[in-house]
Each structure stands twice: as structure tokens, then as C-alpha cells.
Amino acid sequence: MDEIRGITQGTAPVPLSVLDLVTVGAGHTASEALRTSVALSRLAESRGFHRYWVAEHHSMPGVASSSPAVILAHLAAHTDRIRLGSGGVMLPNHAPLAIAEQFGTLEAMAPGRIDLGLGRAPGTDGATAAALRRTERLSEGADDFPEQLAELTRFLDDDFPDGHPYSRIHAIPGPVQGSSPGGVQSPHRPPIWLLGSSGFSARLSGMLGLPFAFAHHFSAHNTIPALDLYRESFRPSEVLDAPYALIGVSALATDDEKEARRQVRAAALNMVRLRTGRPGLFPTPEETEAYAFGPLEEEFVQSWAANIVHGTADEVRSGLDDLQKRTGADELMLTSHAHRGELRLRSYELIADAYGLPAA
């Protein structure tokens, strides 16, 4: 399927795509971050990146992507060709029918351009997840993920069997299927991707013959085992005749190598705070330089920074090429974290130049 298997451009070994967390830096606002996302989506389209995904996170001041469907509708109005999608919607946080309606609406807005990436994690802390789901039994959503996925797929395809409690319920807009009341709006439905950072979704993706996106950017030690499991588990389907694996990669290219190191260290401080229950806006490099890291924090910083491909454009290209060779990934989805929006934009420009992607 063309919407899954992208066309490689320039000298990139595989298609390159963008993952946007809508980063909000200290001293900036969510409105500014969202304007950067519009500019970045247009840049990605003009430079030949294959797809542009938005993540779902909650209760994180430095991440303004709590509502992917809303953001994607906004980006669809400002772009014409690039694929847009979720990386991902956290399925246990939502009713499957609601997701089918949201992404059916997006597909009607931008026919043939929408991806539906799904995850089983909450994308937040336990208390926030409980508030989202109106239940304290958080494990229930993750354990029921295959059943939720099957229900969502039937809503998207409008094909519940006769006698099913939902057979008379239709997600509208939905796919065209004869005279079905739910099939009057769009000739397509968004392809489903499963996202993961461990083996669960890797195996499930393979068994269902779906494309798989692995979160290398925060679970690098699991990347190769998960991809191996996905490929070993893969069964051909109507969607794919062979495995297709995308990996999310943190990558930051700058004109000045020193600036890349400063931004990466600020990103690491941001993660230190998040993982110790102190989430905030993405810190400035100056704030980071003044922060007194403890021994365990410094150890975490070094480990975190080692998994971010950063430096000059040539250094980033070399690091990405090496990662693709080691993992055999079919697509690289790049996420760039920096305090200022213009640095994120410049990073993608430099990477596009390094790979000889089309000029804007």
C-alpha cells in the first residue's frame, strides 16, 4: 500500500518522516508551539518527508499535544500532500467509536492522507489516566487492547455482523460500503498502525499483518528484540504482504555542534523532571547549565543523550544511516527536541539538505 510504503527520495536509504510532540519551551506558549507545528508540517511537505505524526500526551506542560485529532485537523487545513497521523492515539483512553468518528472525519477532510497510529500506554501518569478513563483500574485498558482494537477496526470498516449489539451503530463519516447508512461519506478509511516500546504490540502487529512503529527514542534497548519479534510473528494480510517497521528516533541537527549538545542536555533535564514527577516547560540551555545534577541524574543524562542522534547535519546523517543499517527499519520517523521552535525547524532543514531531499 502506497500510504504505508513511502517513496524514498534523495539519498536517504528509507523514507524519512516527522514525529511532533508540539514542544513548549520555557518563556513560550502553547499557541507559539502550535504555530511552529504548522510551519514544520509545511516544511516537511515541501522537503519531501513522507508523513507527519502527532503524539498524545497529557498533563505535561511542555507538550501541547493532548488532542491529536484536533491538531491534525488544523494541519490538514495548512497542507496538501503529506500524510498526517497519530503517533499515537492511546486507545485505552478513548471509546473506540469516538476514535472511529474522529479519524473518519479527518479522512473526509483529507482523503487518502490520514494514518491512525494506536498505542496501549496512557501517555501520562496514573492519576491523569484515571481521570481520562473515569476508572482506577488502569490495567484493564491495556489488558483489553486486542478487543478494543478489534472493535475499533469494525467501526472503521462498518462491518459488525448481524446480531451484534453494535450492528446498527455507524461511525460517521465512514467508508463507502453499498447502501450502509454508515458508508456515505468517504471512499477510504485510515490505515491502522500499532505503536509500541516493548514486545506486546510488536507481536500483535505481526500476527495481524499490520505496520509497526517502535519508540526507539525512549526504549532504545528494546528496539532490535521488538523488531525481530515483529518480523518473526508477521502473517501476511490484506494490508501488507511483508513486514513494515518504522522506528521513532530523536535527532537534532544544528549549524553549531556545541548548540546541539546544549539542547540535548536541556532535553535530558526535561526528562529527569518528568520521570521524577516534576514535569514542566522545556528548559532553556542556560537553566540547564545552572542546574546541579546529582550523580544518578547525571548518569541518566548521559544514557539519555547517547540515544539522541545529534550534531552537525553530516554527523546526524551518519548516525541515522548507521541506526537504519543496525535495525533494518523500513522508515525513520524523526523527532527533534529543542527549546526554540526555530531550532527544530532548522534541524529538519539541515537533515533534508544532508539527504538531498527536494528543495522547498
C-alpha positions as CSV (number, residue, x, y, z in Angstrom):
1,M,0.0,0.0,0.0
2,D,1.5,3.4,-1.0
3,E,0.2,5.0,2.1
4,I,2.3,2.7,4.2
5,R,5.4,2.0,2.0
6,G,6.7,5.5,1.2
7,I,8.8,6.5,-1.7
8,T,12.5,7.1,-0.8
9,Q,13.7,10.5,-2.0
10,G,17.2,11.9,-2.4
11,T,19.9,9.8,-1.0
12,A,18.0,8.6,2.1
13,P,18.1,4.8,2.4
14,V,14.5,4.7,3.6
15,P,11.6,7.3,3.8
16,L,12.0,10.0,6.4
17,S,9.1,11.2,8.4
18,V,8.3,13.6,11.3
19,L,7.0,13.0,14.9
20,D,5.8,16.2,16.6
21,L,5.3,16.5,20.3
22,V,4.4,20.2,20.0
23,T,7.2,21.1,22.4
24,V,6.6,24.2,24.6
25,G,9.8,25.9,25.7
26,A,10.2,27.9,28.9
27,G,9.2,31.5,28.2
28,H,6.9,30.4,25.3
29,T,3.3,29.5,24.9
30,A,1.3,26.6,23.6
31,S,0.0,28.9,20.9
32,E,3.5,29.6,19.7
33,A,4.3,25.8,19.8
34,L,1.2,25.1,17.6
35,R,2.2,27.8,15.1
36,T,5.6,26.0,14.9
37,S,3.8,22.8,14.2
38,V,2.0,24.4,11.3
39,A,5.3,25.8,9.9
40,L,7.0,22.4,10.4
41,S,4.3,20.4,8.7
42,R,4.5,22.8,5.7
43,L,8.3,22.5,5.7
44,A,8.1,18.7,5.9
45,E,5.7,18.6,3.0
46,S,7.8,20.9,0.8
47,R,11.0,19.0,1.5
48,G,9.7,15.5,0.8
49,F,9.2,14.0,4.2
50,H,6.7,11.1,3.9
51,R,4.4,11.5,6.9
52,Y,3.8,13.8,9.9
53,W,2.5,12.3,13.1
54,V,1.4,14.0,16.3
55,A,1.7,12.2,19.7
56,E,-0.8,12.0,22.5
57,H,0.4,13.2,25.9
58,H,-1.5,14.5,28.9
59,S,-0.7,16.7,32.0
60,M,2.7,17.7,30.7
61,P,3.2,21.5,30.4
62,G,6.0,21.2,27.9
63,V,4.0,19.0,25.5
64,A,0.9,20.6,23.9
65,S,-0.3,17.5,22.1
66,S,-3.1,16.3,24.3
67,S,-5.6,16.2,21.4
68,P,-4.1,14.7,18.2
69,A,-7.3,14.7,16.2
70,V,-7.8,18.5,16.8
71,I,-4.2,19.3,15.8
72,L,-4.3,17.0,12.8
73,A,-7.5,18.8,11.5
74,H,-5.6,22.1,11.8
75,L,-2.5,20.7,10.0
76,A,-4.7,19.3,7.3
77,A,-6.0,22.8,6.5
78,H,-2.4,24.0,6.0
79,T,-1.0,21.2,3.9
80,D,-1.9,19.5,0.7
81,R,0.0,16.2,0.2
82,I,1.9,15.0,3.2
83,R,0.4,12.1,5.2
84,L,-0.9,13.1,8.6
85,G,-1.5,10.8,11.6
86,S,-1.3,10.0,15.2
87,G,1.8,8.7,16.8
88,G,-0.2,7.7,18.5
89,V,-3.7,7.9,19.9
90,M,-3.7,5.9,23.2
91,L,-6.6,3.6,22.6
92,P,-7.4,2.7,26.3
93,N,-8.0,6.4,27.0
94,H,-10.9,6.6,24.5
95,A,-14.1,4.8,23.3
96,P,-13.3,3.0,20.0
97,L,-16.4,4.6,18.4
98,A,-15.2,8.1,19.3
99,I,-11.8,7.4,17.7
100,A,-13.5,6.0,14.6
101,E,-15.6,9.1,14.3
102,Q,-12.7,11.5,14.8
103,F,-10.5,9.8,12.2
104,G,-13.3,9.2,9.8
105,T,-13.9,12.9,10.0
106,L,-10.2,13.6,9.3
107,E,-10.2,11.2,6.4
108,A,-13.2,13.0,5.0
109,M,-11.3,16.3,5.4
110,A,-8.0,15.0,3.8
111,P,-8.9,11.9,1.8
112,G,-6.1,9.4,1.4
113,R,-3.8,11.3,3.7
114,I,-4.6,10.1,7.3
115,D,-2.9,7.4,9.4
116,L,-4.2,6.0,12.7
117,G,-1.4,5.0,14.9
118,L,-2.5,3.4,18.2
119,G,-0.8,2.8,21.5
120,R,-1.8,0.9,24.6
121,A,0.0,3.1,27.2
122,P,-1.8,6.0,28.9
123,G,0.6,8.7,27.7
124,T,0.6,10.2,31.2
125,D,0.8,9.4,34.9
126,G,-1.7,7.0,36.6
127,A,-3.8,9.7,38.2
128,T,-4.3,11.5,34.9
129,A,-5.1,8.3,33.1
130,A,-7.7,7.5,35.8
131,A,-9.3,11.0,35.2
132,L,-9.3,10.3,31.4
133,R,-10.8,6.9,31.7
134,R,-13.1,7.6,34.7
135,T,-11.8,4.4,36.3
136,E,-8.9,3.5,38.7
137,R,-8.5,0.1,37.0
138,L,-5.8,1.2,34.6
139,S,-4.6,-2.3,33.8
140,E,-8.0,-3.1,32.4
141,G,-7.5,-0.9,29.4
142,A,-4.1,-2.3,28.5
143,D,-5.2,-5.9,29.0
144,D,-8.3,-5.4,26.8
145,F,-6.3,-3.7,24.0
146,P,-6.8,-6.5,21.4
147,E,-10.5,-6.5,22.0
148,Q,-10.6,-2.7,21.8
149,L,-8.6,-2.8,18.6
150,A,-11.0,-5.3,17.0
151,E,-14.0,-3.2,18.0
152,L,-12.4,0.0,16.6
153,T,-11.5,-1.9,13.3
154,R,-15.1,-3.0,12.9
155,F,-16.3,0.6,13.4
156,L,-13.8,1.9,10.9
157,D,-14.9,-0.8,8.3
158,D,-18.6,-0.5,9.3
159,D,-18.8,-4.3,9.3
160,F,-20.2,-5.6,12.6
161,P,-22.1,-8.9,11.9
162,D,-25.8,-9.1,12.0
163,G,-27.0,-9.7,15.6
164,H,-24.0,-7.9,17.2
165,P,-25.1,-5.3,19.7
166,Y,-23.3,-2.6,17.6
167,S,-24.5,-3.8,14.2
168,R,-26.9,-0.8,13.9
169,I,-24.3,1.7,15.0
170,H,-22.2,3.5,12.4
171,A,-19.2,5.7,12.7
172,I,-19.9,8.6,10.5
173,P,-18.2,9.8,8.4
174,G,-17.2,6.2,7.4
175,P,-16.2,4.1,4.4
176,V,-18.4,3.7,1.4
177,Q,-19.9,0.2,1.6
178,G,-23.0,-0.3,-0.6
179,S,-26.1,1.3,0.9
180,S,-25.0,1.1,4.5
181,P,-26.1,4.1,6.5
182,G,-22.6,4.5,7.9
183,G,-21.0,4.4,4.5
184,V,-21.9,7.6,2.7
185,Q,-19.0,9.9,3.3
186,S,-15.6,8.7,2.3
187,P,-14.2,6.0,-0.1
188,H,-11.3,5.4,2.3
189,R,-10.6,4.6,5.9
190,P,-7.3,5.4,7.6
191,P,-4.8,2.6,7.8
192,I,-4.1,1.3,11.3
193,W,-0.6,1.2,12.8
194,L,0.3,-0.3,16.1
195,L,2.9,1.6,18.3
196,G,5.0,0.1,21.0
197,S,8.1,0.2,23.2
198,S,8.2,-3.5,24.1
199,G,7.2,-6.8,22.7
200,F,3.4,-6.8,23.1
201,S,2.4,-4.6,20.2
202,A,5.3,-6.0,18.1
203,R,3.8,-9.5,18.3
204,L,0.2,-8.3,17.9
205,S,1.2,-6.2,14.8
206,G,2.9,-9.2,13.3
207,M,0.0,-11.6,13.9
208,L,-2.5,-9.1,12.4
209,G,-0.3,-8.2,9.4
210,L,-0.2,-4.5,10.4
211,P,2.6,-2.0,10.1
212,F,4.5,-1.4,13.3
213,A,6.1,1.7,14.8
214,F,8.6,1.3,17.6
215,A,9.5,4.0,20.0
216,H,13.3,3.8,19.7
217,H,13.6,7.3,21.0
218,F,12.7,6.3,24.6
219,S,13.2,2.5,24.6
220,A,16.4,2.0,22.5
221,H,17.5,-1.2,24.3
222,N,14.3,-2.9,23.2
223,T,14.4,-1.9,19.5
224,I,16.1,-4.8,17.9
225,P,14.4,-7.5,20.0
226,A,11.0,-5.9,19.3
227,L,11.6,-5.6,15.6
228,D,12.8,-9.2,15.5
229,L,9.7,-10.4,17.3
230,Y,7.5,-8.4,14.9
231,R,9.1,-9.9,11.8
232,E,9.0,-13.4,13.3
233,S,5.3,-13.0,14.2
234,F,4.3,-11.5,10.9
235,R,1.5,-13.0,8.9
236,P,0.5,-11.6,5.5
237,S,-2.8,-9.7,5.4
238,E,-5.0,-7.6,3.2
239,V,-3.0,-4.7,4.5
240,L,0.6,-5.9,4.0
241,D,2.2,-8.9,2.3
242,A,5.5,-8.4,4.2
243,P,6.5,-6.7,7.4
244,Y,6.9,-2.9,7.5
245,A,8.6,-1.4,10.6
246,L,9.1,2.3,11.3
247,I,11.2,3.5,14.3
248,G,10.9,6.8,16.1
249,V,14.3,8.5,16.5
250,S,15.3,11.5,18.5
251,A,17.5,13.6,16.1
252,L,18.7,17.2,16.3
253,A,20.9,18.8,13.7
254,T,22.3,22.3,14.2
255,D,24.7,24.6,12.5
256,D,26.9,24.6,15.6
257,E,27.8,21.2,17.2
258,K,28.0,22.9,20.6
259,E,24.4,24.1,20.4
260,A,23.3,20.6,19.6
261,R,24.9,19.4,22.8
262,R,23.4,22.2,24.9
263,Q,19.9,21.4,23.5
264,V,20.3,17.7,24.1
265,R,21.3,18.3,27.7
266,A,18.3,20.5,28.2
267,A,16.1,17.7,26.8
268,A,17.7,15.3,29.3
269,L,16.8,17.7,32.1
270,N,13.3,17.8,30.9
271,M,13.1,14.0,31.1
272,V,14.7,14.0,34.5
273,R,12.0,16.3,35.8
274,L,9.2,14.3,34.0
275,R,10.4,11.0,35.4
276,T,10.7,12.3,39.0
277,G,7.1,13.7,38.9
278,R,8.1,17.4,38.2
279,P,7.0,17.9,34.6
280,G,7.4,21.5,33.3
281,L,8.2,23.5,30.2
282,F,11.2,22.5,28.2
283,P,14.1,24.2,30.0
284,T,16.5,26.7,28.4
285,P,20.1,25.7,27.9
286,E,21.1,28.4,30.4
287,E,18.7,27.0,33.0
288,T,20.2,23.6,32.4
289,E,23.7,24.8,32.8
290,A,22.8,26.3,36.1
291,Y,21.1,23.1,37.4
292,A,23.1,20.9,39.8
293,F,22.6,17.4,38.6
294,G,23.0,14.7,41.2
295,P,25.1,11.6,40.5
296,L,22.1,9.4,39.5
297,E,20.7,12.3,37.4
298,E,23.9,12.7,35.6
299,E,24.1,9.0,34.9
300,F,20.6,9.3,33.4
301,V,21.5,12.3,31.4
302,Q,24.5,10.5,29.8
303,S,22.4,7.5,29.0
304,W,19.5,9.6,27.5
305,A,21.8,11.7,25.4
306,A,23.5,8.6,24.0
307,N,20.3,7.7,22.2
308,I,19.8,11.1,20.6
309,V,21.4,11.4,17.2
310,H,22.8,15.0,17.3
311,G,25.4,17.3,16.0
312,T,26.1,18.8,12.6
313,A,24.0,17.7,9.6
314,D,26.6,15.3,8.4
315,E,27.0,13.8,11.9
316,V,23.2,13.3,12.1
317,R,23.0,11.7,8.7
318,S,25.8,9.3,9.6
319,G,24.1,8.4,12.9
320,L,20.8,7.8,11.2
321,D,22.3,5.7,8.4
322,D,24.1,3.6,11.0
323,L,20.9,3.1,13.0
324,Q,18.9,2.1,9.9
325,K,21.5,-0.4,9.0
326,R,21.6,-1.9,12.5
327,T,17.8,-2.2,12.8
328,G,16.7,-2.8,9.2
329,A,14.0,-0.2,9.8
330,D,11.8,0.4,6.7
331,E,11.3,4.1,7.7
332,L,12.8,6.6,10.1
333,M,10.4,9.0,11.9
334,L,12.4,11.9,13.4
335,T,11.5,13.9,16.5
336,S,13.6,16.9,17.3
337,H,13.6,18.4,20.8
338,A,14.9,21.9,21.3
339,H,13.9,24.9,23.4
340,R,13.1,27.2,20.5
341,G,10.8,26.4,17.6
342,E,13.2,27.9,15.0
343,L,15.9,25.4,16.1
344,R,13.5,22.5,15.5
345,L,12.6,23.9,12.0
346,R,16.3,24.4,11.2
347,S,17.1,20.8,12.3
348,Y,14.7,19.3,9.7
349,E,16.0,21.7,7.0
350,L,19.6,20.6,7.7
351,I,18.6,16.9,7.7
352,A,16.7,17.3,4.4
353,D,19.8,19.1,2.9
354,A,22.1,16.3,4.1
355,Y,20.0,13.7,2.3
356,G,19.4,15.8,-0.8
357,L,15.6,15.9,-0.3
358,P,13.7,18.2,-2.7
359,A,14.3,21.9,-2.2
360,A,11.4,23.9,-0.8
